[in-house]
Amino acid sequence: MTPNEYAELDATGLAALMSKGEVSAEEVRAAATTALDVVGPRLNAIIGERFASPLDHDPDGPFAGVPFAIKDLIVHAAGVPQAAGSRLLGEGVPMPADTHLMARFRRAGLATLARTATPELGFNATTEPVATGPVHNPWDTTRSPGGSSGGSAALVAARALPVAHANDGGGSIRIPAAACGLVGLKPSQGRTSPGPDYADPLLGMGVEFVVTRTVRDAAGLLDEVHGYEPGDRYLLPDPPRPYAEEVGRGSRPLRVALCTTPFTGGGAVDPRCTAATEAVAGTLEGMGHGVEVAAPDLDAAAFDAANLVAWTSFLADGVDVLAGALGVEPGLDVLEAATLACAEYGRTLTAGDLFAADRVFNATRRAVAGFHQRYDVVLTPTMNVPNTALGHLDQNDPSRDARGWYDHIFATAGFTALSNSTGNPAISLPLGRTAEGWPVGVQVMAPYGDESTLLALAADLERAMPWAGHRPPTG
């Protein structure tokens, strides 16, 4: 298998060839290694040295031998160091055991070759940590790949990997998917296990999954890794049929709410993002879906205030636990300036502040759930902008206090955090493009627990507005 042949295939296609014996796992790995050698220095997306051989995985899993990487945050593998994009953890602390999701990645057969870059402690919508330097977007290396799963997204977009781990607490799967032209599915809260380290990461807003190039890969991988683990807080009903089957079934006629005004953050929306979303709305109408301009009735200011409390309290706890365990004093020598400012603010919050934030999130969840009684899905831009310039979201900027940093991030991404607070599944699809050739992501959000509707509609859009031929120059 040549690197060019490898680059043309998604995870499902590679797995099928290996299952039929038409190509060996060793040949696929060799092609992936060559691809990573080529794009790695250009993108700066890999943390540390690649593994000498893939991490152990089930040779009979449905994705056996498919090259994979894990983001250097939250999910971890036994014996593999994790640094979370921060100088606080130095070269990384070896993890004592697999997380539940890592064990499921192994059982699915994914062959993990590397760790991918993240911004410091995942608290950014770009991936430019001081610890390891900026990751470059393969569509334009002067632009950001998004964050916080930017390292994974850059490698998948450049076709060095067909799929890579990602996580999402405010848009960190969907933002880099939009910036890099990928499929970014954030599953429902509880659909994938956060254990055993967490019950509800980021007060329930953090969700783990992957970024892919095709809808069928997202569906097939979700089939393999979703589900309850003993001790998890949530037990969601299984889907009525495998998610992979939804890809070929086609969606039923849906009531679609079109919204191009940000839910949070207050930033302006680039006309290119609005135009891309409206074009998708037109396609949906042509497919027989009903589209109306509508949005849930939300208190955006209250939501932003609550989200700031959630993020900074979680960050403060993480910094203090890590610093205490490592015997390190949190300061500017080990933390970026905005990280430190947000952690210091988080330490000032009280139990009353957290319960007040939870009341806001409860009201938000119920408003969105009521809205979904009238509309099956919500269609929005994924980001306020197609992407950002490297350096725009500087996490080491000493002029930003906690609220200033929050506002700066969400001025570029005012559509994604809502579904984190409600738990709803949401997906970014690369359905638009700019005059420069950059991808533009369009987001669809479905009711809580209804990935089936979301994936069926996403597959219809992939067929109607295909993106497979739109390739970045760095790849």
ABEGO torsion letter per residue (X at the ends): XBAAAAAABBAAAAAAAAAAGABBAAAAAAAAAAAAAAAAAAAGABBEBBBABBBBBBAABAABGBBBBBBBBGBBBBGBBBAGGBAAAEAEBBBABBBAAAAAAAAAGBBBABBBBBBBGGBBABBBBAAAEBBBBAABAABBAEOAAAAAAAAAAAGABABBBBBBAAGAAAAAAAAAGBBBBBBBBGABBAOAABABBGGGABBBBBBBABAAAAAAAAAAABEBBBGBABBBBBBABBAAAAAAAEBBBBBBBBBABBABGGBBBBAAAAAAAAAAAAAAAAAGBBBBBBBBBBBAAAAAAAAAAAAAAAAAAAAAAAAAAAGBBBBAAABBAAAAAAAAAAAABBAAAAAAAAAAAAAAAAAAAAAAAABABBBBBABABABBBBGABBAABAABBAAAAAAAAAAABAAAAAAAAAGBBBBBBBABBBAAGBBBBBBBBBBBGBAAAAAAAAAAAAAABBAAABBBABX
